[in-house]
Amino acid sequence: MWQKGKMRALGTLGGEFSTAYGINNHGQITGYAALKGDGINHAFLFSNGKMKDIDTLNDTLSVGQAINNSGVVVGYRDAGADNSAFIFSNGKMQDLNDLIPANSGWALQTAKGINDAGQISGTGMFNGNQRGFLLTPQ
């Protein structure tokens, strides 16, 4: 992070590296970082000078792709054969597929953006075809 004219390392989750993908107007950052041993990567939320592991929902990998000004993170996690899009809000990660109708025809794979209205964009499969999506909260 560039701060007061100097580069500042964000740290890691115990491993050797981290990668940042999104930052909001409050300096909160998301991305992924290696755990100890460097074999597993988890999404993180960097806020107030500290990096926090934001989970994987029991999978081996998660990546934070974007963060809005409310500190809500979206991204993806390795869910076996495919990726699965997630949202992290109020200290809890949820699979976005659990928040849409089961019979929608969609398998949401990667959430790539979130705005301050809570709209989420990303990619997924719709009836077997790769498509972009836009989720708008009600």
Backbone as ProteinMPNN parsed JSONL, in Angstrom:
{"seq_chain_A": "MWQKGKMRALGTLGGEFSTAYGINNHGQITGYAALKGDGINHAFLFSNGKMKDIDTLNDTLSVGQAINNSGVVVGYRDAGADNSAFIFSNGKMQDLNDLIPANSGWALQTAKGINDAGQISGTGMFNGNQRGFLLTPQ", "coords_chain_A": {"N_chain_A": [[0.858, -1.165, 0.0], [0.562, 2.2, -0.839], [1.423, 4.816, 1.138], [1.472, 7.932, 2.627], [3.618, 8.77, 1.014], [5.272, 6.545, 0.965], [5.993, 3.078, 0.334], [4.175, 0.423, 1.712], [4.197, -2.734, 3.18], [1.618, -5.163, 3.27], [1.58, -7.5, 4.712], [1.1, -10.982, 5.627], [-0.787, -14.066, 5.918], [0.642, -15.754, 7.486], [2.15, -17.155, 5.68], [4.433, -16.873, 2.871], [3.674, -14.918, 1.024], [1.429, -12.385, -0.325], [-1.333, -11.075, -2.194], [-2.874, -8.24, -3.482], [-6.086, -7.151, -4.59], [-8.284, -5.396, -4.517], [-9.308, -2.142, -3.355], [-10.841, 0.207, -1.162], [-12.319, 3.493, -0.589], [-11.637, 3.999, 2.034], [-9.262, 2.862, 2.565], [-9.316, 0.154, 3.064], [-8.459, -3.128, 2.123], [-8.578, -5.92, -0.111], [-7.783, -9.291, -1.118], [-5.679, -12.071, -1.602], [-3.845, -14.305, 0.542], [-1.079, -16.336, 1.489], [-1.232, -19.1, 3.707], [0.588, -20.436, 6.54], [3.244, -22.384, 5.383], [2.613, -22.118, 2.75], [0.946, -23.578, 1.006], [-1.76, -23.215, 0.928], [-4.149, -20.745, 0.16], [-5.917, -17.952, 1.369], [-8.676, -15.657, 1.222], [-8.446, -12.224, 2.215], [-9.132, -9.474, 4.455], [-7.875, -6.374, 4.774], [-7.626, -4.043, 7.196], [-7.5, -1.145, 9.21], [-4.727, -1.412, 9.613], [-4.312, -4.15, 9.933], [-4.272, -7.536, 8.791], [-6.86, -9.73, 8.08], [-7.981, -13.052, 8.011], [-10.539, -14.164, 5.96], [-11.872, -16.545, 5.588], [-12.946, -19.628, 3.887], [-15.171, -21.116, 3.571], [-14.857, -23.826, 4.206], [-13.37, -24.779, 2.054], [-10.363, -25.094, 0.032], [-9.218, -22.8, -0.991], [-9.551, -19.28, -1.307], [-10.322, -16.101, -2.768], [-10.311, -12.682, -2.485], [-11.818, -10.307, -4.502], [-12.911, -7.735, -4.848], [-13.918, -4.745, -3.079], [-16.283, -2.76, -1.385], [-17.202, 0.612, -0.237], [-18.427, 0.135, 2.18], [-17.059, -1.903, 3.251], [-17.664, -4.437, 2.373], [-16.806, -7.471, 0.944], [-16.258, -9.207, -2.102], [-15.732, -12.185, -4.071], [-14.153, -15.224, -5.019], [-14.175, -18.769, -4.379], [-12.542, -21.926, -4.184], [-14.477, -24.494, -5.009], [-14.362, -27.275, -5.327], [-14.979, -28.946, -8.236], [-15.526, -26.624, -9.649], [-15.241, -23.012, -9.384], [-16.789, -20.939, -6.892], [-18.805, -18.146, -6.323], [-18.518, -15.655, -3.733], [-19.71, -13.637, -0.953], [-18.604, -11.44, 1.566], [-19.636, -10.163, 4.469], [-20.352, -8.228, 7.343], [-18.7, -9.81, 8.993], [-19.086, -12.402, 8.079], [-18.82, -15.0, 5.708], [-20.559, -15.861, 2.778], [-21.843, -18.126, 0.364], [-22.675, -16.99, -2.774], [-24.398, -18.406, -4.399], [-26.141, -19.598, -2.67], [-27.849, -17.589, -2.111], [-29.495, -16.986, -4.174], [-32.385, -17.989, -6.153], [-32.827, -21.525, -6.174], [-33.607, -22.807, -8.506], [-32.822, -21.2, -10.623], [-31.157, -21.572, -12.795], [-28.615, -20.65, -12.782], [-25.113, -20.872, -11.964], [-23.107, -19.305, -10.006], [-19.878, -18.244, -10.391], [-17.602, -16.49, -10.067], [-17.312, -13.525, -8.304], [-16.658, -10.318, -9.223], [-16.847, -7.59, -8.841], [-18.165, -4.994, -6.711], [-20.426, -2.457, -5.92], [-21.207, 0.657, -4.144], [-23.92, 0.566, -3.758], [-24.381, -2.032, -3.343], [-24.612, -3.714, -5.502], [-23.553, -6.512, -7.359], [-21.189, -7.731, -9.621], [-20.13, -10.253, -11.944], [-18.989, -13.481, -13.126], [-20.425, -16.495, -14.403], [-22.117, -19.642, -14.851], [-24.876, -20.037, -16.932], [-27.491, -22.032, -17.443], [-25.639, -23.88, -18.482], [-23.968, -22.317, -20.087], [-21.315, -19.953, -20.323], [-21.6, -16.822, -18.777], [-21.951, -13.311, -18.004], [-22.94, -11.755, -14.916], [-25.218, -9.661, -13.035], [-26.063, -8.829, -9.877], [-28.586, -7.404, -7.991], [-29.376, -6.055, -4.932], [-32.44, -6.332, -3.082]], "CA_chain_A": [[0.0, 0.0, 0.0], [1.288, 3.468, -0.881], [0.874, 5.624, 2.219], [2.322, 9.054, 3.038], [4.818, 8.814, 0.199], [6.101, 5.352, 1.117], [5.38, 1.773, 0.115], [3.997, -0.327, 2.957], [3.786, -4.129, 2.99], [0.392, -5.511, 3.981], [1.788, -8.681, 5.536], [0.553, -12.247, 5.122], [-1.533, -14.854, 6.905], [1.587, -16.741, 8.009], [2.96, -17.676, 4.581], [5.474, -16.029, 2.3], [3.231, -13.903, 0.062], [0.042, -11.94, -0.411], [-1.658, -10.332, -3.408], [-4.034, -7.36, -3.294], [-6.886, -6.943, -5.798], [-9.255, -4.315, -4.402], [-9.17, -1.177, -2.263], [-11.939, 1.177, -1.131], [-11.935, 4.868, -0.236], [-11.222, 4.042, 3.436], [-7.984, 2.166, 2.678], [-9.489, -1.278, 3.293], [-7.94, -3.849, 0.965], [-8.834, -7.358, -0.168], [-6.99, -10.086, -2.052], [-5.457, -13.372, -0.98], [-2.542, -14.471, 1.167], [-0.725, -17.712, 1.823], [-1.132, -19.531, 5.095], [1.876, -21.038, 6.855], [3.566, -23.507, 4.516], [2.383, -21.619, 1.397], [0.166, -24.483, 0.169], [-3.17, -22.828, 0.949], [-4.362, -19.3, 0.11], [-7.232, -17.496, 1.825], [-9.028, -14.255, 1.037], [-8.231, -11.421, 3.41], [-9.577, -8.099, 4.57], [-6.886, -5.558, 5.461], [-8.32, -2.877, 7.732], [-6.876, -0.597, 10.417], [-3.36, -1.893, 9.756], [-4.228, -5.584, 10.205], [-4.817, -8.456, 7.806], [-7.734, -10.731, 8.684], [-8.412, -14.176, 7.182], [-12.003, -14.112, 5.907], [-12.469, -17.875, 5.465], [-13.079, -20.298, 2.593], [-16.344, -21.992, 3.678], [-14.338, -25.194, 4.253], [-12.644, -25.158, 0.849], [-8.924, -24.918, 0.184], [-8.729, -21.543, -1.52], [-10.496, -18.195, -1.56], [-9.668, -14.893, -3.269], [-11.113, -11.469, -2.472], [-11.614, -9.603, -5.767], [-13.347, -6.339, -4.792], [-14.448, -4.292, -1.795], [-16.951, -1.456, -1.502], [-16.905, 1.533, 0.86], [-18.979, -0.404, 3.427], [-16.2, -2.998, 3.688], [-18.186, -5.72, 1.894], [-15.868, -8.097, 0.015], [-16.739, -10.284, -2.971], [-14.66, -12.903, -4.733], [-14.477, -16.617, -5.331], [-13.506, -19.816, -3.614], [-12.45, -23.211, -4.875], [-15.551, -25.338, -4.47], [-14.262, -28.59, -5.945], [-14.823, -28.949, -9.693], [-15.63, -25.254, -10.142], [-15.218, -21.942, -8.398], [-18.083, -20.476, -6.434], [-18.738, -16.745, -5.908], [-18.9, -15.409, -2.343], [-19.788, -12.303, -0.384], [-18.206, -11.388, 2.962], [-20.257, -8.981, 5.052], [-20.626, -8.335, 8.782], [-17.908, -10.877, 9.587], [-19.54, -13.723, 7.647], [-18.745, -15.335, 4.294], [-21.681, -16.652, 2.264], [-21.818, -18.492, -1.048], [-23.735, -16.248, -3.465], [-25.357, -19.36, -4.96], [-27.141, -19.889, -1.636], [-28.688, -16.403, -1.948], [-30.357, -16.849, -5.361], [-33.283, -19.139, -6.247], [-32.168, -22.778, -6.551], [-33.998, -23.217, -9.857], [-32.578, -20.058, -11.51], [-30.328, -21.947, -13.928], [-27.294, -20.044, -12.597], [-24.054, -21.297, -11.053], [-22.264, -18.106, -9.921], [-18.524, -18.75, -10.175], [-16.663, -15.478, -9.601], [-17.796, -12.162, -8.119], [-15.494, -9.49, -9.552], [-17.023, -6.2, -8.468], [-19.305, -4.612, -5.879], [-20.475, -1.0, -5.759], [-21.712, 1.092, -2.848], [-25.337, 0.199, -3.674], [-24.424, -3.467, -3.077], [-24.724, -4.493, -6.735], [-22.402, -7.381, -7.547], [-21.001, -8.234, -10.98], [-19.208, -11.374, -12.013], [-19.211, -14.466, -14.178], [-20.949, -17.778, -13.974], [-22.727, -20.481, -15.881], [-26.331, -19.97, -16.997], [-27.953, -23.177, -18.25], [-24.498, -24.51, -19.134], [-23.203, -21.373, -20.902], [-20.611, -18.906, -19.577], [-22.255, -15.515, -18.892], [-21.751, -12.327, -16.958], [-24.15, -11.513, -14.116], [-25.355, -8.5, -12.171], [-27.01, -9.049, -8.79], [-29.01, -6.156, -7.368], [-30.126, -6.368, -3.718], [-33.793, -5.774, -2.999]], "C_chain_A": [[0.909, 1.234, 0.0], [0.648, 4.384, 0.147], [1.887, 6.67, 2.648], [3.66, 9.039, 2.321], [5.729, 7.613, 0.299], [5.288, 4.093, 0.839], [5.329, 1.033, 1.442], [3.526, -1.73, 2.633], [2.54, -4.408, 3.825], [0.587, -6.658, 4.96], [1.201, -9.909, 4.876], [-0.304, -12.883, 6.212], [-0.662, -15.997, 7.431], [2.491, -17.333, 6.956], [3.936, -16.633, 4.075], [4.958, -14.908, 1.408], [1.767, -13.528, 0.259], [-0.111, -11.142, -1.697], [-2.911, -9.524, -3.155], [-4.744, -7.153, -4.622], [-7.827, -5.745, -5.706], [-8.986, -3.431, -3.2], [-10.359, -0.23, -2.323], [-11.42, 2.549, -0.693], [-11.47, 5.027, 1.211], [-9.889, 3.335, 3.664], [-8.108, 0.702, 3.046], [-9.145, -2.007, 1.99], [-8.347, -5.312, 1.052], [-7.963, -7.989, -1.241], [-6.875, -11.489, -1.488], [-4.037, -13.429, -0.432], [-2.335, -15.933, 1.521], [-0.761, -17.927, 3.331], [0.25, -20.135, 5.314], [2.079, -22.281, 5.99], [3.324, -23.214, 3.04], [1.576, -22.545, 0.488], [-1.292, -24.085, 0.048], [-3.256, -21.303, 0.982], [-5.78, -18.973, 0.552], [-7.427, -16.023, 1.48], [-8.777, -13.515, 2.35], [-8.943, -10.086, 3.289], [-8.515, -7.38, 5.383], [-7.583, -4.278, 5.891], [-7.623, -2.445, 9.014], [-5.498, -1.198, 10.678], [-3.199, -3.37, 9.994], [-4.876, -6.388, 9.085], [-5.61, -9.54, 8.522], [-8.107, -11.786, 7.65], [-9.935, -14.168, 7.152], [-12.635, -15.436, 5.473], [-12.45, -18.404, 4.041], [-14.365, -21.111, 2.521], [-15.932, -23.454, 3.52], [-13.723, -25.682, 2.952], [-11.173, -24.804, 1.03], [-8.412, -23.556, -0.243], [-9.858, -20.544, -1.6], [-9.7, -16.964, -1.951], [-10.663, -13.74, -3.189], [-10.804, -10.662, -3.728], [-11.94, -8.116, -5.681], [-13.922, -6.039, -3.413], [-15.121, -2.938, -2.001], [-16.64, -0.595, -0.279], [-17.548, 1.148, 2.181], [-18.134, -1.557, 3.957], [-16.702, -4.37, 3.293], [-17.26, -6.232, 0.798], [-16.599, -9.14, -0.814], [-15.544, -10.933, -3.642], [-15.102, -14.299, -5.098], [-13.694, -17.55, -4.425], [-13.493, -21.076, -4.447], [-13.472, -24.131, -4.232], [-15.544, -26.719, -5.128], [-14.024, -28.483, -7.437], [-14.835, -27.538, -10.275], [-15.412, -24.265, -9.011], [-16.645, -21.576, -8.031], [-17.933, -19.058, -5.885], [-19.161, -16.603, -4.445], [-19.056, -13.919, -2.084], [-19.375, -12.423, 1.079], [-18.721, -10.069, 3.521], [-20.553, -9.234, 6.519], [-19.94, -9.539, 9.409], [-18.258, -12.274, 9.129], [-19.417, -13.878, 6.134], [-19.951, -16.192, 3.925], [-21.454, -16.946, 0.788], [-22.968, -17.754, -1.721], [-24.78, -17.182, -4.073], [-26.441, -19.737, -3.956], [-28.13, -18.733, -1.47], [-29.562, -16.117, -3.165], [-31.275, -18.063, -5.421], [-32.575, -20.39, -6.784], [-32.468, -23.184, -7.992], [-33.741, -22.122, -10.899], [-31.825, -20.422, -12.783], [-28.898, -21.439, -13.818], [-26.41, -20.847, -11.657], [-23.068, -20.134, -11.045], [-20.856, -18.528, -9.518], [-17.564, -17.719, -9.589], [-17.359, -14.136, -9.48], [-16.586, -11.25, -8.271], [-15.632, -8.046, -9.14], [-18.233, -6.013, -7.58], [-19.278, -3.098, -5.719], [-21.095, -0.642, -4.415], [-23.211, 0.885, -2.681], [-25.495, -1.29, -3.392], [-24.609, -4.317, -4.317], [-23.423, -5.247, -6.968], [-22.364, -7.842, -8.998], [-20.003, -9.378, -10.951], [-19.514, -12.27, -13.186], [-19.713, -15.759, -13.572], [-21.478, -18.547, -15.159], [-24.241, -20.313, -15.787], [-26.802, -21.035, -17.977], [-26.827, -23.753, -19.089], [-23.638, -23.602, -19.994], [-22.583, -20.286, -20.035], [-21.265, -17.554, -19.838], [-21.773, -14.594, -17.771], [-23.038, -12.177, -16.168], [-24.052, -10.182, -13.384], [-26.425, -8.831, -11.153], [-27.314, -7.694, -8.165], [-29.829, -6.495, -6.128], [-31.484, -5.683, -3.71], [-33.982, -5.047, -1.697]], "O_chain_A": [[1.89, 1.3, 0.74], [-0.538, 4.699, 0.046], [3.023, 6.343, 2.991], [4.706, 9.264, 2.93], [6.845, 7.639, -0.221], [4.08, 4.041, 1.071], [6.3, 1.014, 2.198], [2.559, -1.904, 1.89], [2.428, -3.939, 4.957], [-0.157, -6.777, 5.933], [0.845, -9.88, 3.698], [-0.511, -12.308, 7.281], [-1.164, -17.067, 7.775], [3.5, -17.955, 7.289], [4.229, -15.647, 4.751], [5.73, -14.017, 1.056], [0.991, -14.234, 0.903], [0.861, -10.6, -2.224], [-3.908, -10.057, -2.667], [-4.099, -6.996, -5.659], [-8.138, -5.135, -6.73], [-8.504, -3.89, -2.164], [-10.836, 0.103, -3.408], [-10.225, 2.727, -0.46], [-10.96, 6.086, 1.577], [-9.43, 3.215, 4.799], [-7.096, 0.057, 3.319], [-9.497, -1.556, 0.901], [-8.451, -5.876, 2.142], [-7.473, -7.315, -2.147], [-7.843, -12.037, -0.961], [-3.149, -12.703, -0.88], [-3.281, -16.665, 1.812], [-0.376, -17.06, 4.115], [1.0, -20.322, 4.356], [1.189, -23.124, 5.881], [3.773, -23.964, 2.174], [1.53, -22.305, -0.719], [-1.991, -24.567, -0.843], [-2.532, -20.649, 1.732], [-6.732, -19.644, 0.152], [-6.472, -15.246, 1.448], [-8.878, -14.084, 3.437], [-9.302, -9.633, 2.202], [-8.273, -7.723, 6.54], [-8.073, -3.518, 5.055], [-7.204, -3.284, 9.812], [-5.139, -1.464, 11.825], [-2.084, -3.833, 10.236], [-5.886, -5.983, 8.51], [-5.113, -10.187, 9.445], [-8.506, -11.449, 6.536], [-10.568, -14.165, 8.208], [-13.788, -15.463, 5.043], [-12.002, -17.73, 3.114], [-14.626, -21.741, 1.496], [-16.572, -24.218, 2.799], [-13.568, -26.889, 2.764], [-10.785, -24.272, 2.07], [-7.29, -23.184, 0.101], [-10.992, -20.902, -1.921], [-8.557, -16.789, -1.53], [-11.746, -13.819, -3.768], [-9.639, -10.362, -3.993], [-11.312, -7.31, -6.369], [-14.349, -6.934, -2.684], [-14.595, -2.075, -2.703], [-15.904, -1.019, 0.612], [-17.254, 1.761, 3.207], [-18.455, -2.129, 4.999], [-16.223, -5.375, 3.818], [-16.963, -5.516, -0.159], [-17.452, -9.867, -0.305], [-14.481, -10.326, -3.771], [-16.261, -14.537, -5.441], [-12.702, -17.173, -3.8], [-14.342, -21.264, -5.317], [-13.35, -24.5, -3.064], [-16.6, -27.264, -5.446], [-12.983, -27.984, -7.866], [-14.206, -27.294, -11.305], [-15.399, -24.633, -7.836], [-17.586, -21.868, -8.769], [-17.043, -18.794, -5.078], [-20.039, -17.323, -3.969], [-18.613, -13.071, -2.859], [-19.742, -13.383, 1.757], [-18.294, -8.994, 3.1], [-20.959, -10.334, 6.894], [-20.521, -10.216, 10.258], [-17.787, -13.247, 9.716], [-19.847, -13.012, 5.372], [-20.321, -17.117, 4.648], [-20.932, -16.108, 0.053], [-24.115, -17.874, -1.29], [-25.933, -16.786, -4.243], [-27.535, -20.148, -4.344], [-29.134, -18.873, -0.771], [-30.287, -15.122, -3.19], [-30.974, -19.081, -4.796], [-31.81, -20.307, -7.745], [-31.647, -23.846, -8.626], [-34.379, -22.117, -11.952], [-31.849, -19.663, -13.751], [-28.059, -21.756, -14.661], [-26.885, -21.428, -10.681], [-22.276, -19.99, -11.976], [-20.654, -19.098, -8.446], [-16.784, -18.051, -8.696], [-17.94, -13.653, -10.452], [-15.604, -11.386, -7.542], [-14.633, -7.329, -9.088], [-19.205, -6.763, -7.668], [-18.234, -2.52, -5.418], [-21.465, -1.524, -3.639], [-23.726, 1.014, -1.57], [-26.616, -1.769, -3.219], [-24.75, -5.535, -4.204], [-22.333, -4.7, -6.799], [-23.374, -8.289, -9.543], [-19.151, -9.466, -10.066], [-20.207, -11.876, -14.125], [-19.467, -16.072, -12.407], [-21.308, -18.153, -16.313], [-24.822, -20.429, -14.708], [-26.547, -20.953, -19.179], [-27.019, -24.079, -20.26], [-22.663, -24.069, -20.582], [-23.228, -19.76, -19.128], [-21.465, -17.177, -20.993], [-21.264, -15.041, -16.744], [-24.119, -12.444, -16.693], [-22.966, -9.652, -13.149], [-27.573, -9.088, -11.518], [-26.402, -6.929, -7.849], [-30.865, -7.151, -6.239], [-31.652, -4.595, -4.261], [-35.058, -4.508, -1.441]]}, "name": "protein", "num_of_chains": 1, "seq": "MWQKGKMRALGTLGGEFSTAYGINNHGQITGYAALKGDGINHAFLFSNGKMKDIDTLNDTLSVGQAINNSGVVVGYRDAGADNSAFIFSNGKMQDLNDLIPANSGWALQTAKGINDAGQISGTGMFNGNQRGFLLTPQ"}
